[in-house]
């Protein structure tokens, strides 16, 4: 089974079709992928409470803090990483694009596993996706100026809208795009500084998101939620935007960083989830011992 992708000359559209060995489109596999995605999203939605969702918009303190971290801290921190480490244009723009992306379903799932505030998590995701129509190109334009003004790389901002819609409808496109650096060997040619940036970016998001939430006297559950929503960006939107907008070695280099970021952010999120699990286990053991005494 193969994946056929047709890109037009202007890199503005993608037509993706899964082809079976017999040469016929695999409609069944497409349907399975969409159904699985719908089930996961529906399951996360079932954890929310309508009254609490409305309360997050009536008293938007936690929501505003999360959005400020999402569209303020992350773009600025990624810009500083790229600028201070003196990255070439392809890596610098890739880092900034990831930092400008909104949240996604991965942060919702992580928030669920750490007993976070699911109502706040879903509100942040929906709101950040809607605001990203304005904030993502604005932040990308502002923070990429040091590299775009010299003409070494051009960012086609019109493809941002296409990447958002394709991420929902054809989310499996990005998996093939992200695997190209591994297949072509580009993944193994990147410098240690790029790898460090890939791990530092989510660490900064997690740390500052939690710090700002705690300083604003949010509950522990909300602090964990804002922490994860800030640190886990929707890197698949970034991958599709890069697929639509760039080609050749520049695309491979940018995809290499995105892949590193995904590994780092998901790996760190797994550690947070494991830490929360160990804390819960320890608390239950202590409580049982106290009950026995």
Backbone as CSV, one residue per row, in Angstrom:
resi,resn,N_x,N_y,N_z,CA_x,CA_y,CA_z,C_x,C_y,C_z
1,UNK,0.847,-1.189,0.000,0.000,0.000,0.000,0.885,1.242,0.000
2,UNK,0.610,2.182,-0.888,1.449,3.362,-1.016,0.619,4.620,-0.860
3,UNK,1.317,5.741,-0.605,0.667,7.025,-0.441,1.086,7.919,-1.592
4,UNK,0.140,8.340,-2.395,0.427,9.175,-3.552,0.048,10.599,-3.218
5,UNK,1.014,11.542,-3.403,0.759,12.941,-3.119,0.994,13.764,-4.372
6,UNK,0.016,14.581,-4.773,0.131,15.453,-5.927,0.203,16.887,-5.432
7,UNK,1.344,17.559,-5.698,1.518,18.951,-5.328,1.521,19.790,-6.589
8,UNK,0.822,20.941,-6.582,0.884,21.805,-7.745,2.179,22.614,-7.713
9,UNK,2.470,23.324,-8.791,3.741,24.013,-8.931,3.897,25.131,-7.918
10,UNK,2.816,25.739,-7.476,2.890,26.838,-6.531,2.840,26.373,-5.089
11,UNK,2.804,25.054,-4.865,2.797,24.502,-3.519,1.601,25.003,-2.710
12,UNK,0.453,25.141,-3.344,-0.706,25.672,-2.627,-1.754,24.634,-2.343
13,UNK,-1.636,23.430,-2.900,-2.653,22.421,-2.643,-2.033,21.046,-2.653
14,UNK,-2.696,20.144,-1.954,-2.215,18.767,-1.864,-3.379,17.836,-2.109
15,UNK,-3.145,16.824,-2.932,-4.151,15.801,-3.153,-3.551,14.472,-2.734
16,UNK,-4.104,13.882,-1.710,-3.528,12.667,-1.147,-4.480,11.502,-1.342
17,UNK,-3.945,10.387,-1.833,-4.760,9.200,-2.039,-3.981,7.972,-1.613
18,UNK,-4.614,7.137,-0.837,-4.001,5.878,-0.459,-4.330,4.837,-1.529
19,UNK,-3.287,4.187,-2.051,-3.458,3.242,-3.147,-3.134,1.839,-2.656
20,UNK,-4.015,0.918,-2.929,-3.804,-0.474,-2.565,-2.938,-1.135,-3.624
21,UNK,-2.395,-2.343,-3.349,-1.582,-3.040,-4.349,-2.306,-3.259,-5.663
22,UNK,-3.622,-3.330,-5.634,-4.382,-3.530,-6.868,-4.535,-2.255,-7.671
23,UNK,-4.127,-1.117,-7.083,-4.220,0.144,-7.802,-5.476,0.920,-7.499
24,UNK,-6.351,0.423,-6.652,-7.599,1.110,-6.332,-7.425,1.886,-5.032
25,UNK,-8.058,3.077,-4.917,-7.972,3.861,-3.691,-8.502,3.084,-2.496
26,UNK,-7.789,3.163,-1.401,-8.187,2.461,-0.189,-9.167,3.316,0.598
27,UNK,-10.414,3.326,0.157,-11.450,4.121,0.816,-11.700,3.611,2.216
28,UNK,-11.607,2.300,2.389,-11.873,1.707,3.703,-10.868,2.216,4.731
29,UNK,-9.587,2.268,4.350,-8.566,2.748,5.278,-8.779,4.217,5.613
30,UNK,-9.167,5.013,4.607,-9.468,6.418,4.859,-10.572,6.552,5.892
31,UNK,-11.628,5.766,5.712,-12.770,5.830,6.623,-12.357,5.423,8.032
32,UNK,-11.534,4.376,8.136,-11.076,3.920,9.456,-10.291,5.021,10.165
33,UNK,-9.404,5.692,9.430,-8.607,6.760,10.027,-9.490,7.897,10.530
34,UNK,-10.452,8.288,9.727,-11.339,9.375,10.133,-12.198,8.972,11.323
35,UNK,-12.699,7.751,11.298,-13.553,7.278,12.394,-12.775,7.229,13.702
36,UNK,-11.532,6.741,13.649,-10.707,6.686,14.851,-10.456,8.084,15.409
37,UNK,-10.183,9.031,14.524,-9.960,10.398,14.966,-11.218,10.974,15.612
38,UNK,-12.374,10.709,15.009,-13.636,11.216,15.548,-13.917,10.604,16.914
39,UNK,-13.631,9.302,17.060,-13.880,8.618,18.339,-13.034,9.231,19.450
40,UNK,-11.741,9.471,19.149,-10.855,10.057,20.156,-11.311,11.455,20.547
41,UNK,-11.653,12.265,19.551,-12.095,13.632,19.830,-13.420,13.640,20.583
42,UNK,-14.313,12.750,20.212,-15.611,12.662,20.886,-15.426,12.211,22.335
43,UNK,-14.507,11.255,22.549,-14.257,10.751,23.903,-13.711,11.846,24.807
44,UNK,-12.804,12.667,24.266,-12.273,13.777,25.054,-13.360,14.804,25.344
45,UNK,-14.240,15.018,24.372,-15.343,15.958,24.585,-16.312,15.501,25.653
46,UNK,-16.447,14.189,25.799,-17.363,13.651,26.811,-16.884,13.912,28.237
47,UNK,-15.602,14.223,28.392,-15.070,14.499,29.729,-15.389,15.921,30.186
48,UNK,-15.890,16.748,29.274,-16.155,18.148,29.594,-17.549,18.314,30.180
49,UNK,-17.702,19.392,30.922,-18.998,19.745,31.510,-19.445,21.079,30.928
50,UNK,-20.696,21.135,30.462,-21.189,22.330,29.773,-21.114,23.573,30.657
51,UNK,-21.457,23.423,31.926,-21.435,24.571,32.833,-20.017,25.085,33.040
52,UNK,-19.084,24.151,33.183,-17.686,24.556,33.374,-17.098,25.187,32.115
53,UNK,-17.520,24.708,30.952,-17.061,25.310,29.702,-17.509,26.766,29.617
54,UNK,-18.766,27.002,29.961,-19.272,28.373,29.946,-18.567,29.227,30.989
55,UNK,-18.267,28.636,32.136,-17.610,29.369,33.213,-16.213,29.813,32.802
56,UNK,-15.533,29.001,31.990,-14.192,29.374,31.519,-14.221,30.614,30.644
57,UNK,-15.329,30.845,29.958,-15.448,32.041,29.122,-16.005,33.226,29.908
58,UNK,-16.820,32.949,30.941,-17.332,34.035,31.776,-16.263,34.570,32.719
59,UNK,-15.419,33.669,33.217,-14.295,34.046,34.078,-13.010,33.549,33.413
60,UNK,-12.541,34.281,32.404,-11.481,33.748,31.525,-10.056,33.946,32.031
61,UNK,-9.867,34.028,33.333,-8.518,34.261,33.851,-7.561,33.147,33.405
62,UNK,-7.922,31.900,33.677,-7.073,30.776,33.285,-6.907,30.681,31.782
63,UNK,-7.992,30.939,31.059,-7.953,30.876,29.600,-7.024,31.942,29.031
64,UNK,-7.101,33.158,29.553,-6.251,34.246,29.073,-4.779,33.981,29.382
65,UNK,-4.513,33.427,30.567,-3.129,33.094,30.921,-2.581,32.050,29.952
66,UNK,-3.384,31.034,29.688,-2.958,29.995,28.753,-2.709,30.531,27.355
67,UNK,-3.575,31.415,26.877,-3.417,31.970,25.536,-2.208,32.899,25.456
68,UNK,-1.950,33.642,26.543,-0.757,34.494,26.567,0.508,33.644,26.512
69,UNK,0.485,32.522,27.214,1.630,31.599,27.148,1.754,31.003,25.754
70,UNK,0.607,30.653,25.158,0.598,29.999,23.852,1.115,30.911,22.753
71,UNK,0.621,32.144,22.718,0.974,33.054,21.625,1.961,34.142,22.037
72,UNK,2.382,34.131,23.298,3.362,35.094,23.756,4.685,34.452,24.113
73,UNK,4.654,33.515,25.045,5.887,32.888,25.525,6.524,32.009,24.464
74,UNK,5.736,31.134,23.843,6.313,30.173,22.906,6.943,30.819,21.670
75,UNK,6.259,31.750,20.983,6.927,32.384,19.829,8.183,33.155,20.231
76,UNK,8.123,33.878,21.373,9.276,34.655,21.812,10.438,33.742,22.208
77,UNK,10.142,32.679,22.929,11.210,31.769,23.376,11.872,31.055,22.194
78,UNK,11.078,30.661,21.201,11.668,30.001,20.030,12.502,30.986,19.205
79,UNK,12.047,32.227,19.145,12.834,33.253,18.449,14.181,33.451,19.143
80,UNK,14.162,33.539,20.464,15.408,33.735,21.208,16.351,32.543,21.034
81,UNK,15.785,31.338,21.024,16.621,30.153,20.803,17.302,30.213,19.434
82,UNK,16.516,30.512,18.408,17.059,30.558,17.052,18.080,31.684,16.898
83,UNK,17.821,32.822,17.542,18.699,33.979,17.403,20.002,33.791,18.184
84,UNK,19.889,33.338,19.418,21.080,33.181,20.260,21.980,32.049,19.784
85,UNK,21.382,30.984,19.258,22.165,29.863,18.762,22.636,30.057,17.316
86,UNK,22.225,31.182,16.706,22.679,31.578,15.369,22.428,30.490,14.318
87,UNK,21.185,30.059,14.247,20.814,29.028,13.287,20.719,29.595,11.880
88,UNK,20.925,28.734,10.902,20.687,29.102,9.515,19.191,29.282,9.293
89,UNK,18.830,29.885,8.191,17.440,30.305,7.957,16.444,29.162,8.056
90,UNK,16.772,28.008,7.477,15.805,26.899,7.450,15.464,26.417,8.852
91,UNK,16.483,26.216,9.682,16.235,25.755,11.045,15.569,26.841,11.889
92,UNK,16.007,28.085,11.716,15.443,29.187,12.497,13.953,29.355,12.218
93,UNK,13.576,29.347,10.948,12.167,29.511,10.590,11.351,28.312,11.052
94,UNK,11.918,27.113,10.967,11.202,25.920,11.436,10.910,26.011,12.928
95,UNK,11.910,26.455,13.703,11.719,26.590,15.144,10.627,27.606,15.449
96,UNK,10.633,28.712,14.735,9.645,29.760,14.980,8.251,29.316,14.550
97,UNK,8.152,28.596,13.429,6.847,28.102,12.983,6.234,27.189,14.035
98,UNK,7.040,26.287,14.585,6.538,25.393,15.636,6.067,26.202,16.841
99,UNK,6.841,27.212,17.224,6.479,28.034,18.372,5.220,28.842,18.169
100,UNK,4.883,29.129,16.911,3.690,29.933,16.612,2.431,29.096,16.441
101,UNK,2.557,27.775,16.402,1.407,26.905,16.167,0.463,26.886,17.368
102,UNK,-0.816,26.646,17.158,-1.766,26.517,18.272,-1.643,25.150,18.934
103,UNK,-2.466,24.918,19.936,-2.492,23.612,20.590,-3.248,22.598,19.755
104,UNK,-3.221,21.351,20.200,-3.890,20.287,19.455,-4.434,19.212,20.366
105,UNK,-4.793,18.103,19.762,-5.429,17.017,20.510,-4.449,16.335,21.460
106,UNK,-3.158,16.342,21.140,-2.176,15.682,22.003,-2.149,16.304,23.395
107,UNK,-2.253,17.638,23.461,-2.257,18.305,24.764,-3.524,17.983,25.548
108,UNK,-4.637,17.794,24.838,-5.878,17.395,25.520,-5.743,16.020,26.151
109,UNK,-5.141,15.089,25.409,-4.955,13.740,25.923,-3.991,13.732,27.108
110,UNK,-2.911,14.529,27.000,-1.957,14.601,28.103,-2.610,15.204,29.346
111,UNK,-3.424,16.234,29.159,-4.119,16.853,30.290,-5.047,15.856,30.974
112,UNK,-5.662,15.012,30.192,-6.555,13.994,30.760,-5.769,13.018,31.637
113,UNK,-4.598,12.599,31.181,-3.827,11.594,31.903,-3.152,12.148,33.154
114,UNK,-3.019,13.469,33.262,-2.423,14.043,34.479,-3.498,14.638,35.389
115,UNK,-4.751,14.265,35.160,-5.870,14.767,35.973,-5.945,16.288,35.925
116,UNK,-5.764,16.830,34.735,-5.861,18.275,34.568,-7.294,18.732,34.422
117,UNK,-7.452,20.015,34.186,-8.780,20.611,33.987,-9.147,20.447,32.510
118,UNK,-9.933,19.428,32.200,-10.267,19.135,30.814,-11.115,20.226,30.178
119,UNK,-11.955,20.871,30.969,-12.773,21.959,30.429,-11.883,23.109,29.965
120,UNK,-10.895,23.458,30.777,-9.955,24.509,30.389,-9.115,24.065,29.202
121,UNK,-8.697,22.807,29.185,-7.878,22.293,28.094,-8.607,22.397,26.756
122,UNK,-9.856,21.970,26.733,-10.629,22.024,25.494,-10.906,23.464,25.074
123,UNK,-11.179,24.330,26.041,-11.413,25.742,25.727,-10.158,26.381,25.142
124,UNK,-9.010,26.058,25.727,-7.752,26.605,25.224,-7.460,26.124,23.816
125,UNK,-7.698,24.849,23.558,-7.426,24.298,22.228,-8.304,24.950,21.171
126,UNK,-9.606,25.001,21.446,-10.540,25.586,20.475,-10.228,27.060,20.240
127,UNK,-10.013,27.797,21.334,-9.749,29.232,21.217,-8.429,29.503,20.513
128,UNK,-7.390,28.719,20.839,-6.089,28.936,20.210,-6.129,28.624,18.717
129,UNK,-6.891,27.609,18.338,-7.021,27.283,16.912,-7.714,28.418,16.167
130,UNK,-8.760,28.990,16.773,-9.474,30.099,16.136,-8.590,31.343,16.057
131,UNK,-7.881,31.644,17.134,-7.014,32.826,17.146,-5.784,32.656,16.269
132,UNK,-5.411,31.411,16.002,-4.212,31.173,15.191,-4.358,31.698,13.766
133,UNK,-5.587,31.886,13.320,-5.813,32.462,11.988,-5.160,33.839,11.891
134,UNK,-5.156,34.565,13.013,-4.538,35.891,13.047,-3.156,35.848,13.692
135,UNK,-3.066,35.166,14.833,-1.847,35.219,15.631,-0.679,34.460,15.006
136,UNK,-0.962,33.350,14.340,0.130,32.566,13.771,0.872,33.317,12.664
137,UNK,0.183,33.865,11.647,0.930,34.631,10.638,1.549,35.907,11.203
138,UNK,0.869,36.532,12.202,1.412,37.757,12.793,2.722,37.472,13.531
139,UNK,2.711,36.469,14.403,3.928,36.113,15.130,5.033,35.638,14.191
140,UNK,4.638,34.840,13.206,5.623,34.323,12.256,6.282,35.454,11.482
141,UNK,5.488,36.447,11.097,6.033,37.598,10.362,6.992,38.407,11.237
142,UNK,6.584,38.665,12.476,7.395,39.498,13.378,8.724,38.823,13.708
143,UNK,8.667,37.551,14.111,9.867,36.897,14.635,10.780,36.323,13.553
144,UNK,10.300,36.233,12.317,11.152,35.692,11.248,11.867,36.783,10.457
145,UNK,11.644,38.037,10.820,12.238,39.156,10.075,13.759,39.056,9.960
146,UNK,14.503,38.698,11.041,15.972,38.629,10.904,16.460,37.683,9.814
147,UNK,15.643,36.720,9.423,16.076,35.736,8.417,15.414,35.980,7.061
148,UNK,14.187,36.506,7.060,13.491,36.712,5.785,13.924,37.999,5.092
149,UNK,14.360,38.998,5.858,14.693,40.278,5.226,15.957,40.197,4.380
150,UNK,16.801,39.172,4.638,18.017,39.033,3.839,17.773,38.211,2.571
151,UNK,16.555,37.687,2.432,16.171,37.010,1.190,16.592,35.573,1.064
152,UNK,17.123,34.971,2.131,17.568,33.580,2.040,16.408,32.601,2.108
153,UNK,15.258,33.057,2.606,14.080,32.198,2.676,12.830,33.053,2.578
154,UNK,11.852,32.558,1.874,10.583,33.276,1.681,9.449,32.428,2.259
155,UNK,8.617,33.046,3.075,7.512,32.330,3.723,6.203,32.662,3.015
156,UNK,5.552,31.700,2.372,4.251,31.931,1.721,3.117,31.867,2.743
157,UNK,2.738,32.990,3.279,1.764,33.028,4.373,0.376,32.527,3.951
158,UNK,0.086,32.577,2.651,-1.234,32.136,2.192,-1.448,30.642,2.418
159,UNK,-0.358,29.887,2.602,-0.490,28.445,2.820,-0.849,28.084,4.253
160,UNK,-0.843,29.072,5.160,-1.184,28.785,6.547,-2.624,28.304,6.675
161,UNK,-3.524,28.913,5.899,-4.928,28.487,5.937,-5.101,27.078,5.416
162,UNK,-4.375,26.745,4.335,-4.452,25.387,3.782,-3.933,24.352,4.765
163,UNK,-2.858,24.695,5.488,-2.280,23.736,6.428,-3.225,23.444,7.576
164,UNK,-3.980,24.461,8.028,-4.923,24.235,9.118,-6.047,23.309,8.724
165,UNK,-6.622,23.531,7.516,-7.722,22.672,7.080,-7.244,21.266,6.756
166,UNK,-6.065,21.145,6.148,-5.543,19.824,5.806,-5.167,19.014,7.035
167,UNK,-4.772,19.714,8.105,-4.405,18.994,9.323,-5.614,18.277,9.901
168,UNK,-6.812,18.814,9.668,-8.031,18.182,10.164,-8.480,17.080,9.213
169,UNK,-8.430,17.359,7.916,-9.000,16.422,6.943,-8.020,15.319,6.525
170,UNK,-6.744,15.658,6.387,-5.754,14.690,5.912,-4.572,14.645,6.867
171,UNK,-4.846,14.354,8.144,-3.815,14.436,9.164,-2.690,13.438,8.936
172,UNK,-2.934,12.373,8.165,-1.901,11.369,7.958,-0.864,11.795,6.926
173,UNK,-1.079,12.928,6.234,-0.092,13.430,5.280,1.227,13.711,5.991
174,UNK,1.124,14.319,7.178,2.323,14.773,7.874,3.206,13.622,8.325
175,UNK,2.633,12.424,8.532,3.457,11.296,8.959,4.472,10.930,7.880
176,UNK,4.046,10.926,6.625,4.973,10.640,5.529,5.993,11.763,5.395
177,UNK,5.537,13.008,5.541,6.439,14.141,5.428,7.513,14.096,6.504
178,UNK,7.112,13.738,7.718,8.063,13.702,8.829,9.031,12.531,8.717
179,UNK,8.630,11.492,7.991,9.524,10.334,7.851,10.596,10.544,6.790
180,UNK,10.410,11.534,5.924,11.383,11.767,4.852,12.800,12.050,5.364
181,UNK,12.970,12.891,6.419,14.341,13.105,6.923,15.012,11.832,7.406
182,UNK,14.236,10.901,7.959,14.811,9.632,8.399,15.236,8.788,7.212
183,UNK,14.381,8.755,6.193,14.666,7.933,5.007,15.854,8.492,4.232
184,UNK,15.893,9.841,4.097,16.948,10.468,3.305,18.246,10.660,4.073
185,UNK,18.230,10.395,5.361,19.442,10.531,6.159,19.701,11.921,6.691
186,UNK,18.848,12.901,6.346,19.052,14.270,6.803,18.945,14.373,8.317
187,UNK,18.154,13.488,8.913,17.946,13.506,10.363,19.263,13.321,11.103
188,UNK,20.200,12.587,10.513,21.438,12.258,11.205,22.551,13.255,10.911
189,UNK,22.252,14.295,10.129,23.273,15.280,9.776,23.094,16.608,10.507
190,UNK,22.116,16.703,11.370,21.856,17.973,12.051,22.815,18.137,13.227
191,UNK,23.030,19.385,13.602,23.994,19.689,14.662,23.386,19.467,16.044
192,UNK,24.272,19.391,17.028,23.828,19.189,18.411,23.016,20.372,18.908
193,UNK,23.318,21.577,18.417,22.579,22.763,18.857,21.120,22.710,18.426
194,UNK,20.840,22.156,17.242,19.460,22.014,16.774,18.716,21.000,17.631
195,UNK,19.384,19.911,17.978,18.772,18.907,18.854,18.474,19.507,20.220
196,UNK,19.428,20.282,20.747,19.211,20.941,22.046,18.018,21.892,21.980
197,UNK,17.901,22.635,20.883,16.778,23.558,20.727,15.453,22.803,20.690
198,UNK,15.466,21.631,20.033,14.248,20.822,19.968,13.781,20.361,21.329
199,UNK,14.724,20.104,22.247,14.362,19.686,23.596,14.130,20.877,24.527
200,UNK,14.860,21.975,24.301,14.695,23.142,25.161,13.345,23.823,24.942
201,UNK,12.865,23.844,23.706,11.620,24.539,23.392,10.437,24.019,24.208
202,UNK,10.145,22.714,24.216,9.032,22.247,25.055,9.324,22.392,26.545
203,UNK,10.584,22.262,26.942,10.934,22.441,28.361,10.596,23.858,28.822
204,UNK,10.926,24.845,28.001,10.608,26.232,28.319,9.102,26.431,28.384
205,UNK,8.389,25.831,27.426,6.929,25.945,27.428,6.306,25.341,28.664
206,UNK,6.736,24.134,29.025,6.210,23.476,30.227,6.509,24.299,31.481
207,UNK,7.752,24.737,31.611,8.190,25.417,32.831,7.517,26.769,33.006
208,UNK,7.575,27.612,31.975,7.010,28.944,32.088,5.482,28.910,32.128
209,UNK,4.886,27.966,31.398,3.431,27.827,31.464,2.969,27.502,32.877
210,UNK,3.652,26.560,33.515,3.308,26.182,34.889,3.601,27.333,35.850
211,UNK,4.735,28.030,35.648,5.118,29.121,36.542,4.114,30.262,36.497
212,UNK,3.744,30.700,35.306,2.796,31.807,35.179,1.418,31.420,35.714
213,UNK,1.018,30.189,35.490,-0.270,29.725,36.010,-0.264,29.715,37.535
214,UNK,0.857,29.289,38.105,0.942,29.226,39.565,1.023,30.618,40.181
215,UNK,1.760,31.532,39.521,1.852,32.904,40.020,0.503,33.607,39.989
216,UNK,-0.359,33.203,39.080,-1.706,33.793,39.000,-2.705,33.061,39.899
217,UNK,-2.177,32.163,40.753,-2.962,31.463,41.773,-4.035,30.549,41.172
218,UNK,-3.673,29.896,40.081,-4.564,28.893,39.512,-4.436,27.598,40.314
219,UNK,-5.448,26.757,40.243,-5.403,25.479,40.950,-4.316,24.591,40.346
220,UNK,-3.922,23.560,41.097,-2.880,22.660,40.608,-3.311,21.975,39.314
221,UNK,-4.586,21.603,39.229,-5.086,20.952,38.008,-4.983,21.898,36.819
222,UNK,-5.303,23.171,37.037,-5.213,24.150,35.959,-3.756,24.435,35.602
223,UNK,-2.879,24.437,36.601,-1.457,24.651,36.329,-0.906,23.550,35.436
224,UNK,-1.290,22.320,35.728,-0.830,21.199,34.891,-1.372,21.326,33.473
225,UNK,-2.611,21.773,33.368,-3.233,21.917,32.046,-2.539,22.993,31.227
226,UNK,-2.344,24.166,31.820,-1.692,25.265,31.112,-0.260,24.899,30.759
227,UNK,0.401,24.178,31.648,1.761,23.693,31.394,1.808,22.858,30.120
228,UNK,0.922,21.897,30.003,0.923,20.996,28.845,0.421,21.687,27.581
229,UNK,-0.578,22.530,27.722,-1.094,23.241,26.553,-0.049,24.183,25.971
230,UNK,0.807,24.727,26.831,1.857,25.630,26.351,3.009,24.858,25.724
231,UNK,3.383,23.747,26.343,4.562,23.007,25.879,4.339,22.130,24.675
232,UNK,3.094,21.674,24.459,2.810,20.780,23.324,2.116,21.572,22.223
233,UNK,2.847,21.889,21.185,2.277,22.596,20.045,1.750,21.592,19.018
234,UNK,0.865,22.069,18.170,0.329,21.209,17.116,1.343,21.145,15.975
235,UNK,2.358,20.319,16.167,3.463,20.244,15.205,3.033,19.671,13.864
236,UNK,1.910,18.958,13.807,1.462,18.397,12.537,0.953,19.497,11.604
237,UNK,0.358,20.548,12.168,0.006,21.708,11.360,1.262,22.329,10.762
238,UNK,2.302,22.414,11.581,3.584,22.941,11.112,4.149,22.073,9.997
239,UNK,4.074,20.747,10.162,4.625,19.836,9.157,3.915,19.990,7.813
240,UNK,2.602,20.136,7.851,1.848,20.289,6.602,2.151,21.635,5.954
241,UNK,2.283,22.685,6.782,2.634,24.000,6.230,3.990,23.951,5.533
242,UNK,4.955,23.278,6.152,6.280,23.134,5.539,6.190,22.315,4.257
243,UNK,5.377,21.259,4.271,5.202,20.417,3.079,4.627,21.225,1.914
244,UNK,3.698,22.137,2.217,3.062,22.935,1.180,3.934,24.079,0.683
245,UNK,4.850,24.549,1.519,5.512,25.822,1.255,6.967,25.719,0.837
246,UNK,7.648,24.627,1.173,9.071,24.534,0.902,9.385,23.222,0.194
247,UNK,10.578,23.131,-0.354,10.964,21.920,-1.074,12.473,21.707,-0.949
248,UNK,12.910,20.531,-1.380,14.328,20.231,-1.417,14.967,20.125,-0.045
249,UNK,16.227,20.557,0.027,17.010,20.454,1.258,16.416,21.296,2.381
250,UNK,15.868,22.462,2.039,15.267,23.328,3.068,14.117,22.604,3.756
251,UNK,13.277,21.950,2.968,12.154,21.211,3.551,12.648,20.082,4.447
252,UNK,13.657,19.345,4.014,14.183,18.230,4.808,14.762,18.720,6.135
253,UNK,15.492,19.833,6.091,16.073,20.386,7.318,14.989,20.839,8.282
254,UNK,13.963,21.473,7.754,12.870,21.953,8.608,12.085,20.786,9.206
255,UNK,11.848,19.762,8.402,11.143,18.586,8.894,11.959,17.855,9.958
256,UNK,13.268,17.896,9.840,14.129,17.252,10.829,13.914,17.877,12.196
257,UNK,13.853,19.202,12.237,13.626,19.868,13.521,12.233,19.541,14.067
258,UNK,11.225,19.567,13.200,9.862,19.268,13.648,9.797,17.875,14.260
259,UNK,10.468,16.930,13.636,10.478,15.562,14.158,11.150,15.501,15.530
260,UNK,12.251,16.225,15.684,12.932,16.277,16.986,12.021,16.890,18.036
261,UNK,11.321,17.956,17.658,10.419,18.613,18.602,9.306,17.666,19.047
262,UNK,8.733,16.919,18.108,7.659,15.988,18.461,8.166,14.932,19.433
263,UNK,9.348,14.371,19.141,9.925,13.360,20.033,10.153,13.952,21.423
264,UNK,10.700,15.178,21.468,11.010,15.813,22.754,9.751,16.162,23.529
265,UNK,8.788,16.806,22.881,7.583,17.251,23.592,6.753,16.073,24.079
266,UNK,6.614,15.041,23.244,5.844,13.867,23.660,6.597,13.077,24.731
267,UNK,7.924,13.006,24.599,8.710,12.298,25.605,8.635,12.974,26.957
268,UNK,8.759,14.303,26.981,8.668,15.043,28.234,7.266,14.957,28.818
269,UNK,6.253,14.987,27.948,4.876,14.839,28.430,4.674,13.466,29.074
270,UNK,5.306,12.455,28.491,5.217,11.109,29.072,5.843,11.072,30.466
271,UNK,6.941,11.808,30.652,7.566,11.873,31.971,6.661,12.582,32.976
272,UNK,5.988,13.631,32.510,5.048,14.340,33.394,3.908,13.418,33.798
273,UNK,3.389,12.664,32.831,2.293,11.725,33.116,2.759,10.640,34.079
274,UNK,3.958,10.111,33.847,4.500,9.077,34.720,4.728,9.625,36.130
275,UNK,5.219,10.866,36.219,5.419,11.486,37.522,4.123,11.654,38.277
276,UNK,3.080,12.077,37.575,1.774,12.227,38.208,1.236,10.879,38.663
277,UNK,1.453,9.848,37.871,1.008,8.498,38.240,1.719,8.015,39.505
278,UNK,3.023,8.267,39.588,3.784,7.847,40.763,3.338,8.607,42.007
279,UNK,3.042,9.890,41.835,2.558,10.685,42.969,1.214,10.160,43.460
280,UNK,0.318,9.868,42.521,-0.993,9.329,42.908,-0.843,7.988,43.623
281,UNK,0.053,7.138,43.105,0.282,5.836,43.738,0.840,5.996,45.143
282,UNK,1.786,6.930,45.290,2.383,7.176,46.608,1.345,7.701,47.588
283,UNK,0.485,8.597,47.132,-0.547,9.148,48.010,-1.551,8.073,48.438
284,UNK,-1.907,7.197,47.513,-2.827,6.121,47.859,-2.197,5.153,48.860
285,UNK,-0.891,4.862,48.666,-0.204,3.958,49.600,-0.138,4.568,50.986
286,UNK,0.185,5.858,51.050,0.254,6.550,52.341,-1.105,6.574,53.013
287,UNK,-2.158,6.821,52.236,-3.503,6.864,52.791,-3.923,5.490,53.300
288,UNK,-3.581,4.445,52.585,-3.924,3.078,53.025,-3.196,2.728,54.320
289,UNK,-1.926,3.146,54.409,-1.166,2.863,55.634,-1.756,3.597,56.834
290,UNK,-2.221,4.818,56.593,-2.842,5.584,57.671,-4.161,4.958,58.099
291,UNK,-4.905,4.428,57.129,-6.182,3.785,57.456,-5.956,2.515,58.277
292,UNK,-4.874,1.776,57.954,-4.577,0.556,58.680,-4.198,0.858,60.129
293,UNK,-3.441,1.925,60.311,-3.040,2.318,61.651,-4.238,2.851,62.450
